[in-house]
Amino acid sequence: MKEKINPSIYKDIVFLYNSEDLNAREISEKYNVSPTTILRILKQENVKILPKRRPWCKGKKFPIGYTSWSKGLTKETHPSIASATRKWKKRFLAGEVKAPKISPEIEKSRREKIRDSINQRYENGWEPKAGRCKKIRYDSHIAGEVLLDGSWEHSFAIYLDSIGIKWERNKKRFIYNNENNNNSYYTPDFFLIDENIFIEVKGYETAKDRCKWRDFPHRLKVIRKEQIDQIKKEIFNIKNFLKEK
């Protein structure tokens, strides 16, 4: 579906292109249409298209500071993108367009680059978001300023501070063999310094969690909903909890 534009302004578009030295992208921004529509009108008006005036076209290098005409636009907000989406979806469903095949070597290289990039971010102190939990910044008089995942971790941190246990937000990563028999990394939530034990605050338990805990090389205890409820009711005793097997 082509974008509709009033034929009465065709001459204005031609004038802007020939006399004002504007390219199709700049003209498209003025009339809120796509550069493709402007080029179609120019061709329809027998205007010679100059490749050097089209820095955004395929095969050309982007100039410094260049911003794509479609930046920030979606199929819900712009008719050109919506039209292109419908067209490509129709072709894909009809089997006219197929996803490109990627060789195993290229895919392996791509995964290694992603893994190296993530590992570098961890080394620089990255703390990824845990599921749907909201990040909570907490200023502890024992552990300092920390970033916690959700209200359960927040409640546990406040509890540790209230009874004076030395703790820190754990950032050490430990390798384990996941449910697919591949190596992954696990980062427990807390470390109790004097007790020399790691703490994981966990809601729903999965097969991946059981793999983490099975391969973990140090002492580890898991805080669940039962313990969080006890903390909120002020009846939780961590010393008794740590003694439990």
Backbone bond lengths (Angstrom), bond angles and torsions (degrees), N, CA, C in turn:
res aa  C-N    CA-C-N  psi(-1)  N-CA   C-N-CA  omega(-1)  CA-C   N-CA-C  phi
1 M - - - 1.472 - - 1.538 109.45 -
2 K 1.358 115.13 120.38 1.457 119.59 -178.10 1.525 110.78 -81.00
3 E 1.324 115.04 146.68 1.460 119.76 176.05 1.524 109.29 -69.75
4 K 1.300 115.54 139.44 1.456 120.29 179.64 1.526 109.70 -91.69
5 I 1.322 114.80 134.21 1.448 120.26 177.56 1.531 107.72 -141.87
6 N 1.295 117.07 139.35 1.471 122.21 -174.55 1.526 110.82 -62.04
7 P 1.353 118.04 120.80 1.475 121.25 -179.90 1.526 113.41 -57.63
8 S 1.334 116.57 -20.24 1.467 118.92 -177.73 1.525 112.50 -67.92
9 I 1.328 116.95 -17.11 1.473 118.77 -179.21 1.524 111.80 -102.16
10 Y 1.346 117.38 7.12 1.462 120.31 178.95 1.534 110.85 -58.14
11 K 1.340 115.32 -42.07 1.468 119.28 -178.43 1.528 110.84 -65.75
12 D 1.341 116.54 -34.54 1.459 120.00 177.28 1.524 110.81 -64.90
13 I 1.316 115.82 -38.82 1.467 120.75 179.39 1.520 110.33 -65.24
14 V 1.328 115.79 -43.55 1.464 120.44 178.48 1.522 110.32 -62.69
15 F 1.337 116.27 -41.47 1.465 120.49 179.92 1.534 110.76 -62.80
16 L 1.338 116.43 -44.59 1.460 120.17 179.94 1.525 111.21 -61.74
17 Y 1.325 116.14 -37.35 1.458 119.87 -177.68 1.527 111.42 -73.63
18 N 1.337 116.37 -43.47 1.468 120.04 -175.41 1.527 113.59 -84.33
19 S 1.317 116.62 -39.89 1.466 119.80 -171.52 1.530 113.86 -100.11
20 E 1.335 116.53 -35.15 1.458 119.97 -176.88 1.531 112.43 -92.29
21 D 1.320 115.78 -3.15 1.475 121.56 176.64 1.531 111.99 60.02
22 L 1.344 115.94 37.56 1.464 120.36 175.32 1.525 109.02 -96.79
23 N 1.335 117.47 143.46 1.461 118.89 176.67 1.526 109.85 -89.13
24 A 1.336 115.86 176.05 1.464 120.71 -174.45 1.521 111.96 -61.86
25 R 1.333 116.72 -36.23 1.466 119.67 -179.55 1.529 110.83 -65.22
26 E 1.328 116.07 -43.76 1.467 120.13 -179.06 1.529 111.22 -65.88
27 I 1.328 115.83 -37.70 1.472 119.73 178.28 1.528 109.99 -68.95
28 S 1.352 116.24 -38.68 1.467 119.79 -178.61 1.521 111.33 -62.71
29 E 1.336 116.57 -35.23 1.466 120.12 178.73 1.522 110.72 -67.04
30 K 1.314 115.90 -32.44 1.471 120.44 -179.46 1.531 111.23 -68.33
31 Y 1.349 116.47 -37.37 1.464 121.09 -176.10 1.534 112.96 -104.68
32 N 1.353 116.87 4.63 1.458 121.76 177.11 1.527 112.73 58.09
33 V 1.311 115.57 45.58 1.464 122.02 174.66 1.532 107.29 -132.25
34 S 1.317 116.94 176.84 1.459 119.79 -179.07 1.529 110.63 -83.16
35 P 1.344 118.20 156.05 1.465 121.47 175.48 1.523 112.03 -58.77
36 T 1.351 117.21 -31.83 1.466 121.28 179.11 1.523 110.77 -61.32
37 T 1.320 116.02 -40.07 1.472 120.04 178.90 1.527 110.80 -64.56
38 I 1.316 117.04 -41.56 1.469 121.20 178.68 1.517 110.30 -63.25
39 L 1.323 116.79 -43.52 1.469 120.34 178.91 1.526 110.96 -63.93
40 R 1.314 117.64 -37.65 1.469 120.83 178.18 1.524 110.67 -62.34
41 I 1.339 115.37 -41.79 1.472 119.43 179.61 1.526 110.46 -66.54
42 L 1.328 116.23 -41.95 1.467 119.61 -179.82 1.523 111.05 -62.84
43 K 1.318 117.15 -41.53 1.472 120.52 177.67 1.522 110.66 -65.99
44 Q 1.327 115.61 -38.44 1.464 120.39 179.14 1.529 111.01 -63.87
45 E 1.353 115.52 -31.20 1.459 121.02 179.09 1.526 112.02 -92.03
46 N 1.359 115.77 13.30 1.474 122.59 176.96 1.531 113.39 59.72
47 V 1.343 114.79 37.73 1.461 120.11 176.92 1.525 108.94 -91.87
48 K 1.328 116.54 133.60 1.452 120.91 179.39 1.533 109.02 -74.19
49 I 1.333 115.25 123.70 1.456 120.76 -179.17 1.527 109.29 -86.08
50 L 1.321 115.81 127.52 1.456 120.86 -178.97 1.521 109.75 -99.28
51 P 1.336 118.17 115.98 1.472 120.99 -178.12 1.528 113.23 -55.86
52 K 1.340 117.27 -35.98 1.462 119.53 -177.58 1.526 112.47 -67.45
53 R 1.336 116.58 -13.47 1.459 120.38 178.85 1.528 111.64 -91.02
54 R 1.341 116.49 3.82 1.456 120.35 -175.52 1.532 110.21 -122.28
55 P 1.320 118.83 72.26 1.469 121.14 -176.47 1.514 113.60 -65.62
56 W 1.344 118.48 -17.15 1.451 121.51 -176.90 1.520 112.62 -89.63
57 C 1.349 117.85 -7.03 1.463 119.92 -173.22 1.525 111.09 -74.83
58 K 1.310 115.27 163.23 1.464 121.53 -176.83 1.519 110.64 -61.55
59 G 1.335 114.80 136.75 1.449 119.09 177.58 1.512 114.01 91.35
60 K 1.335 117.64 -7.08 1.464 121.27 -179.25 1.532 109.68 -104.45
61 K 1.299 117.14 147.77 1.455 121.17 176.39 1.517 110.25 -78.95
62 F 1.316 115.97 141.21 1.454 120.26 178.60 1.526 109.76 -75.46
63 P 1.319 117.94 133.52 1.470 119.95 177.49 1.524 110.69 -70.69
64 I 1.315 117.17 158.37 1.457 121.86 179.56 1.526 109.32 -61.70
65 G 1.327 115.41 130.88 1.460 120.29 179.39 1.515 114.01 83.90
66 Y 1.345 116.75 4.23 1.465 120.25 -178.77 1.521 111.19 -67.98
67 T 1.317 117.07 137.54 1.459 123.33 176.28 1.519 109.12 -122.71
68 S 1.325 116.79 128.63 1.458 121.21 -179.34 1.527 110.65 -61.41
69 W 1.332 115.62 144.76 1.471 119.90 -179.48 1.524 110.91 -64.23
70 S 1.362 117.37 -24.51 1.457 120.54 -174.74 1.532 113.13 -97.13
71 K 1.339 117.39 5.77 1.460 119.68 -178.13 1.534 110.96 -59.64
72 G 1.323 115.80 127.10 1.456 120.69 177.99 1.512 114.71 84.08
73 L 1.345 117.25 -4.68 1.459 120.75 -179.28 1.523 110.90 -95.58
74 T 1.326 117.43 150.96 1.458 122.82 178.59 1.521 109.24 -133.39
75 K 1.320 115.69 174.78 1.467 119.87 178.83 1.531 111.39 -65.33
76 E 1.343 115.80 -21.04 1.462 119.59 178.59 1.527 112.26 -81.21
77 T 1.346 117.10 -20.41 1.460 119.58 -173.48 1.527 114.34 -113.44
78 H 1.346 117.75 -10.67 1.463 118.71 -177.52 1.527 110.98 -139.49
79 P 1.334 118.55 127.44 1.472 121.78 -175.65 1.531 113.81 -62.80
80 S 1.321 118.11 -33.62 1.466 119.74 -179.19 1.524 111.55 -65.63
81 I 1.319 115.96 -43.35 1.455 120.13 179.72 1.523 110.43 -69.10
82 A 1.336 116.66 -38.04 1.462 120.21 177.12 1.522 110.70 -62.50
83 S 1.336 116.14 -42.18 1.465 120.97 179.41 1.521 111.27 -64.11
84 A 1.342 116.39 -44.95 1.463 120.60 179.68 1.525 111.07 -63.82
85 T 1.330 116.75 -37.96 1.464 120.95 179.21 1.514 110.86 -63.06
86 R 1.337 116.43 -45.48 1.463 120.24 179.13 1.523 111.07 -62.49
87 K 1.333 115.79 -41.49 1.463 120.61 -178.17 1.523 111.40 -63.36
88 W 1.323 116.97 -48.72 1.460 120.51 -177.42 1.521 111.92 -70.27
89 K 1.337 117.25 -33.50 1.456 120.05 176.87 1.520 110.30 -65.39
90 K 1.320 116.74 -41.87 1.465 121.81 179.16 1.523 110.42 -62.69
91 R 1.324 116.51 -43.42 1.463 120.82 179.69 1.527 111.42 -67.35
92 F 1.335 116.41 -37.46 1.460 120.32 -179.80 1.517 110.77 -66.53
93 L 1.356 117.07 -44.53 1.461 121.35 179.98 1.521 111.59 -66.39
94 A 1.336 115.82 -29.07 1.469 120.44 178.93 1.525 112.04 -81.33
95 G 1.328 116.66 -5.74 1.454 120.11 179.44 1.509 114.40 83.18
96 E 1.338 116.98 9.70 1.467 120.22 -179.93 1.531 111.25 -77.77
97 V 1.325 116.33 -26.35 1.456 121.42 -179.37 1.527 108.26 -122.02
98 K 1.309 116.86 131.05 1.458 122.01 179.49 1.531 110.08 -122.10
99 A 1.311 114.58 148.85 1.470 119.23 177.55 1.526 108.87 -64.14
100 P 1.326 117.27 138.14 1.470 119.58 -178.58 1.524 111.57 -64.45
101 K 1.329 115.10 141.88 1.467 120.04 177.61 1.523 109.38 -82.87
102 I 1.321 114.89 130.97 1.461 121.18 -179.88 1.520 108.66 -109.31
103 S 1.306 116.17 128.27 1.459 120.02 -178.80 1.530 110.16 -66.72
104 P 1.344 117.45 152.26 1.473 120.36 178.88 1.527 112.50 -57.63
105 E 1.336 117.14 -34.25 1.463 120.64 -179.62 1.527 111.28 -65.85
106 I 1.346 115.98 -43.83 1.465 120.46 179.43 1.525 110.46 -66.39
107 E 1.338 116.53 -41.86 1.462 120.60 -180.00 1.533 110.57 -64.41
108 K 1.331 117.06 -40.60 1.456 120.96 178.10 1.521 111.18 -63.30
109 S 1.343 115.90 -42.90 1.463 120.62 178.66 1.520 111.21 -63.67
110 R 1.343 116.22 -40.69 1.466 121.27 179.94 1.524 110.52 -62.74
111 R 1.345 116.70 -43.76 1.459 120.79 -179.68 1.528 111.85 -66.01
112 E 1.337 116.23 -37.15 1.463 120.10 178.97 1.523 110.89 -65.65
113 K 1.333 116.72 -39.23 1.468 120.29 178.58 1.527 110.80 -65.06
114 I 1.334 115.97 -41.41 1.463 120.01 178.88 1.523 110.45 -64.14
115 R 1.360 116.27 -43.95 1.454 120.39 179.99 1.524 111.32 -62.61
116 D 1.340 116.45 -43.63 1.469 120.05 179.34 1.525 111.25 -63.42
117 S 1.333 115.60 -38.79 1.465 120.22 179.65 1.529 110.86 -65.00
118 I 1.346 116.25 -42.39 1.471 120.28 179.79 1.517 110.47 -66.63
119 N 1.340 116.68 -42.50 1.465 120.15 179.18 1.530 111.17 -61.45
120 Q 1.331 116.45 -38.04 1.461 120.60 178.38 1.527 110.91 -65.33
121 R 1.321 116.12 -38.14 1.465 120.11 178.45 1.534 110.64 -66.07
122 Y 1.323 116.46 -38.86 1.467 119.65 176.80 1.526 110.58 -62.68
123 E 1.349 116.05 -42.82 1.463 120.47 -179.80 1.525 111.45 -63.03
124 N 1.334 116.55 -27.74 1.463 121.30 179.58 1.535 112.85 -87.61
125 G 1.349 115.57 7.55 1.461 119.32 175.40 1.513 115.36 95.97
126 W 1.320 117.64 15.64 1.469 121.12 -178.91 1.520 110.77 -64.66
127 E 1.335 117.11 134.06 1.458 122.14 175.55 1.523 108.05 -122.04
128 P 1.337 117.70 96.32 1.465 120.76 -176.24 1.518 112.06 -67.86
129 K 1.309 115.04 157.08 1.453 120.34 179.05 1.521 109.50 -73.57
130 A 1.340 116.45 139.40 1.461 121.47 -179.74 1.521 109.66 -96.68
131 G 1.327 116.44 103.13 1.466 120.65 178.44 1.521 112.44 57.96
132 R 1.328 115.14 -132.16 1.467 120.43 -179.06 1.526 112.82 -95.37
133 C 1.338 116.13 4.33 1.473 119.67 -178.41 1.525 111.60 -65.22
134 K 1.300 114.76 140.04 1.455 120.81 176.85 1.522 109.67 -81.70
135 K 1.319 116.87 135.24 1.459 120.84 176.44 1.526 109.66 -71.32
136 I 1.337 115.59 132.87 1.458 121.44 -179.70 1.526 108.88 -123.23
137 R 1.322 116.80 123.81 1.458 120.92 177.49 1.529 108.67 -88.64
138 Y 1.332 114.50 124.71 1.471 119.74 -175.41 1.521 109.83 -128.64
139 D 1.322 116.16 131.96 1.471 122.25 -179.55 1.525 108.53 -101.29
140 S 1.327 115.69 99.35 1.460 121.92 -177.89 1.522 110.26 -91.22
141 H 1.348 117.26 139.54 1.468 120.01 176.82 1.529 111.23 -76.61
142 I 1.329 117.04 -6.70 1.465 121.67 177.95 1.532 111.02 -106.67
143 A 1.322 116.84 -50.69 1.479 121.21 -174.53 1.520 113.12 -96.55
144 G 1.340 117.20 -6.19 1.464 119.43 -176.55 1.518 111.59 81.64
145 E 1.306 116.30 -162.77 1.471 120.66 -179.56 1.522 110.02 -78.95
146 V 1.341 116.43 124.19 1.462 121.51 -177.80 1.530 109.06 -131.44
147 L 1.322 114.62 161.10 1.463 121.78 177.35 1.514 107.62 -113.03
148 L 1.325 117.01 117.95 1.459 122.29 -173.91 1.521 111.29 -110.15
149 D 1.337 114.75 154.05 1.463 120.66 179.57 1.530 110.24 -99.76
150 G 1.323 116.11 98.67 1.452 120.49 173.25 1.517 115.54 85.06
151 S 1.333 113.92 172.96 1.464 121.36 -174.00 1.528 112.36 -72.88
152 W 1.343 118.18 -27.95 1.468 119.58 -179.84 1.526 110.80 -66.79
153 E 1.313 117.20 -46.78 1.464 120.31 177.46 1.529 110.12 -62.48
154 H 1.323 115.57 -38.24 1.465 120.56 179.20 1.533 110.61 -61.70
155 S 1.334 115.94 -45.19 1.473 120.45 179.43 1.518 110.95 -63.17
156 F 1.338 116.76 -40.28 1.463 120.18 -178.93 1.528 110.94 -67.90
157 A 1.343 116.78 -39.28 1.467 120.65 178.64 1.527 110.87 -64.03
158 I 1.315 117.31 -41.79 1.470 121.37 178.26 1.525 109.97 -63.46
159 Y 1.334 115.54 -39.44 1.476 119.95 179.01 1.530 110.81 -62.61
160 L 1.334 117.43 -45.98 1.462 121.02 179.93 1.520 111.24 -60.16
161 D 1.327 116.38 -41.19 1.467 120.56 178.01 1.526 111.01 -64.20
162 S 1.337 116.15 -38.30 1.471 120.07 -174.41 1.518 112.27 -68.12
163 I 1.360 116.59 -26.70 1.472 118.44 -178.90 1.528 110.98 -106.94
164 G 1.339 117.48 5.50 1.455 121.98 172.19 1.519 116.19 74.97
165 I 1.326 117.78 24.83 1.470 120.14 178.18 1.528 109.32 -81.15
166 K 1.331 116.76 132.58 1.461 120.99 178.07 1.532 109.67 -73.96
167 W 1.310 115.62 122.80 1.462 120.14 -177.99 1.514 110.16 -144.43
168 E 1.313 115.47 167.04 1.460 121.45 175.40 1.522 109.38 -147.76
169 R 1.301 114.43 154.70 1.461 120.52 175.65 1.528 107.74 -74.71
170 N 1.331 116.69 117.32 1.460 119.37 -175.26 1.528 111.64 -75.17
171 K 1.335 115.36 134.70 1.467 121.33 176.11 1.529 111.72 -124.68
172 K 1.354 115.92 2.95 1.457 119.20 178.91 1.527 109.76 -75.80
173 R 1.326 114.74 139.60 1.464 120.35 179.43 1.525 109.65 -109.74
174 F 1.336 115.35 139.51 1.459 121.17 -178.18 1.526 109.49 -123.68
175 I 1.308 115.97 136.31 1.456 121.18 -177.53 1.531 110.00 -79.77
176 Y 1.311 116.95 144.23 1.461 121.65 175.84 1.526 109.24 -148.99
177 N 1.318 115.65 164.44 1.463 122.22 179.73 1.523 108.52 -97.72
178 N 1.339 117.03 112.11 1.465 120.45 -173.69 1.530 112.75 -77.13
179 E 1.342 115.54 -176.90 1.473 120.99 -175.50 1.526 113.02 -66.66
180 N 1.325 117.17 -16.80 1.467 121.31 177.03 1.532 111.82 -97.09
181 N 1.327 114.79 11.04 1.469 121.72 178.99 1.523 112.45 65.54
182 N 1.330 116.28 30.61 1.464 121.87 175.90 1.532 109.00 -115.52
183 N 1.320 116.05 155.83 1.455 119.94 178.58 1.522 111.66 -77.37
184 S 1.317 116.21 132.32 1.468 122.92 176.35 1.526 108.32 -135.36
185 Y 1.343 115.06 177.35 1.464 119.72 -179.07 1.519 110.57 -119.95
186 Y 1.316 114.80 144.81 1.459 122.04 -178.73 1.531 109.37 -127.79
187 T 1.339 115.92 134.09 1.458 121.72 179.32 1.526 109.44 -124.60
188 P 1.337 118.71 102.26 1.475 120.19 175.82 1.526 110.68 -60.09
189 D 1.332 116.38 164.48 1.465 120.36 -172.54 1.530 114.01 -82.84
190 F 1.335 117.17 -43.64 1.464 121.22 -173.88 1.533 110.80 -131.66
191 F 1.327 114.85 158.85 1.460 120.77 170.85 1.520 108.02 -132.55
192 L 1.340 116.19 123.58 1.463 122.26 177.23 1.518 107.23 -91.81
193 I 1.324 116.23 114.06 1.467 122.15 -168.23 1.521 112.61 -65.95
194 D 1.309 118.43 -55.65 1.473 121.22 -176.64 1.536 111.76 -68.12
195 E 1.317 116.36 -33.84 1.468 120.48 -179.56 1.530 111.76 -81.99
196 N 1.348 116.48 -14.23 1.468 122.22 -179.72 1.532 111.34 53.51
197 I 1.323 115.30 51.78 1.455 119.98 -177.47 1.528 109.78 -141.72
198 F 1.312 116.08 143.90 1.463 122.09 177.84 1.526 109.16 -94.63
199 I 1.332 114.60 147.28 1.462 120.85 -179.68 1.522 109.99 -122.98
200 E 1.322 115.05 133.03 1.468 121.43 174.11 1.520 108.23 -115.15
201 V 1.338 117.17 125.60 1.459 121.51 175.21 1.517 107.04 -95.77
202 K 1.334 116.75 116.29 1.468 119.83 -169.82 1.513 112.02 -135.68
203 G 1.320 115.20 137.18 1.452 121.27 174.59 1.519 109.62 -95.33
204 Y 1.328 115.99 -92.22 1.464 121.28 -178.80 1.526 110.61 -81.75
205 E 1.314 117.31 128.83 1.463 122.59 -178.10 1.524 110.81 -93.02
206 T 1.325 116.92 134.28 1.460 122.26 -179.65 1.527 110.72 -120.60
207 A 1.341 115.90 172.88 1.466 120.95 177.08 1.525 110.39 -62.43
208 K 1.322 116.58 -35.05 1.462 120.52 178.48 1.527 110.62 -64.16
209 D 1.339 116.59 -39.89 1.465 120.01 178.25 1.524 111.07 -61.79
210 R 1.323 116.63 -42.65 1.466 120.21 -179.38 1.525 111.18 -63.59
211 C 1.348 116.61 -34.41 1.466 120.29 175.63 1.535 110.71 -66.04
212 K 1.328 116.63 -40.90 1.468 121.36 178.68 1.523 110.78 -59.56
213 W 1.319 115.12 -49.48 1.453 120.24 -174.88 1.530 111.45 -70.84
214 R 1.329 115.95 -33.58 1.466 120.08 179.50 1.526 111.68 -62.94
215 D 1.337 116.81 -40.58 1.466 121.75 -175.36 1.527 113.79 -93.35
216 F 1.337 117.65 -1.65 1.456 119.24 -174.61 1.536 110.76 -67.75
217 P 1.343 118.49 128.43 1.471 121.56 -171.81 1.530 115.67 -84.30
218 H 1.344 118.14 -2.38 1.469 120.33 -176.82 1.530 110.01 -125.87
219 R 1.316 115.58 178.02 1.463 120.58 176.90 1.526 109.05 -68.01
220 L 1.328 114.96 135.44 1.469 120.09 -176.43 1.525 109.29 -145.25
221 K 1.326 115.65 134.91 1.460 121.21 173.48 1.531 108.31 -125.57
222 V 1.336 114.69 145.29 1.469 120.44 -176.36 1.527 109.57 -110.83
223 I 1.323 115.92 121.19 1.463 122.96 175.88 1.524 108.03 -88.88
224 R 1.338 115.86 123.15 1.467 120.26 -178.61 1.530 110.13 -115.30
225 K 1.323 115.03 -172.67 1.464 120.30 -177.04 1.533 111.04 -58.81
226 E 1.326 117.44 -37.59 1.458 121.01 -179.30 1.527 111.08 -58.25
227 Q 1.335 116.90 -44.83 1.463 120.65 -179.42 1.541 111.29 -70.66
228 I 1.336 116.96 -37.82 1.472 120.09 178.32 1.527 110.27 -63.18
229 D 1.337 116.58 -41.04 1.471 119.97 177.94 1.524 110.49 -63.07
230 Q 1.337 116.89 -38.32 1.464 120.14 178.09 1.523 111.38 -66.35
231 I 1.340 115.69 -37.75 1.473 119.61 177.92 1.527 110.22 -62.97
232 K 1.320 116.77 -42.87 1.466 121.01 -179.65 1.533 111.55 -65.82
233 K 1.341 115.97 -30.95 1.467 120.44 179.13 1.535 111.82 -88.43
234 E 1.362 115.17 -2.01 1.466 122.69 178.73 1.528 112.22 62.91
235 I 1.329 115.94 38.24 1.471 119.91 177.81 1.535 110.50 -123.06
236 F 1.319 117.85 7.64 1.464 121.17 -178.28 1.519 110.37 -82.46
237 N 1.345 115.81 135.48 1.464 122.27 177.38 1.521 107.69 -121.52
238 I 1.317 116.51 106.94 1.462 119.83 -174.03 1.529 112.66 -69.30
239 K 1.331 118.05 -30.44 1.467 120.04 -179.83 1.520 110.61 -64.85
240 N 1.334 116.93 -42.57 1.461 120.62 176.52 1.523 110.84 -66.10
241 F 1.335 115.37 -38.54 1.466 120.26 -179.43 1.521 110.86 -63.53
242 L 1.326 117.40 -41.41 1.467 120.89 -178.18 1.525 111.92 -69.48
243 K 1.319 117.17 -23.56 1.464 120.78 178.89 1.517 111.89 -79.10
244 E 1.336 116.75 -21.38 1.467 120.11 -178.83 1.522 110.22 -67.84
245 K 1.334 114.98 146.77 1.467 120.26 178.46 1.525 109.79 -96.48
